[in-house]
């Protein structure tokens, strides 16, 4: 008999609701950008709160999907739920306030308010979020679930933590363009210390192929979506009758992990994305194809599920 999935009342509902609010916030800022005009790229753009709202609503809904499948204690649910909520809502609110004020949200220490929002707000909520992710990782590793589900959730959290570490490097250098060293931006005050346009290069709605150094924004963006990329597919597969659920989950984890490794190795060599050589591009293309293959297996298993069927993996299952 399949084990009954542990129930986590409260926080999943809160996170579903918070995600809906952030989804609306994303749409509002996209519409405002279209109607009001203004830059799509650069440090001051309504695209930035839209982007953070997108990350926030997907994160909230991903955690709301994962939590009911794990065996958690009350304090663990509170820590995970509260830190995700603080990060998703807090970061989006801070970025939105600065965007509507017409000032940069990142690396901006021009006034005491700007410094407080940067250090206590953006960096502070990110640090709190890391605590929640560590707790979620421990929960995933200790929960009596199948190897496939454990690997998917643990892999997703691991990718998120890598994304957070990359974000901390960006904060410590006041730049998403890596030009060597860590920590050079600590203690800065009284001005905007972000990279100049020449360092960033052409900004194509957040994609910057020709930076004067290594681009950390892309691996950071992939990292913070780790739960959506890996944990959510594993949870969806856990509710199907597919016999071998470990293989597609493992291939997706390997694909995302290898792609992140290639991008980070390239960035920390201080090379722009348009300097990726043919072997690196081939590896990234193979990672993308492999990951999409895992998603295709997940989709087929979901489509083959009978109405009302909701299997739950147990410790010895795939």
C-alpha angles and dihedrals in degrees: 000000000000115000117253109248114245113254123230106188119190110023099058089054091048091049093048089053094045090049090053090052091051092047089055089047090053092051092046092053093046090052091046091051091052095046099040098036120208131139120325092201134033133067095297113052138121086231089077097064088042090054094047091047089053091052091046099051093046090048093050093048092045093054090044088055095047103042098067090056094057132071105242137170120231094255091050092053090049093050095047095042096044096046093047090048093048092048098044098043097032097050093045092048093050093048091047093050092052094044092052089046087055096237132114114272096202129061090001117139097152096124133017088256092052091048092048092050091048100044105028097029114034098024093034097053090045091055091049090049091057089059090054092049092051089052090049090050092053090048092051093050093049100040117107094242134124123283090249095055093042092050093047095050095040091046091049092050090046091054090048091052090050088051090050092050090052089049090053090053089052092050092047092055098035090234144085087213111083114219100161136290134049128240099025091126098056113116095018114147143160101043148038108280101181122125119283122242092260090058094046096044121195109356109209100189091305098326110110113183100170107047120157089243138003118329111231096172096080097051089043090053092048090047098054089053092055096115092052092046098048116004098049095052089049091052091048091050090050089066095055135081093240106137099209106044095151096070099059092042092050093048092051092048091049093047095051093042094050093046090052091048092052093048094046094046088052093047095048088052083062094240125141122239092252088062093064107129126226096264092051092048090049091052091049091049090050090049091052092048092047093049092048088050090056090050090051090055089050092050093049092050091050093049090050093053115113119239110275093012114136113163120188121208117235129207096274096041129099 
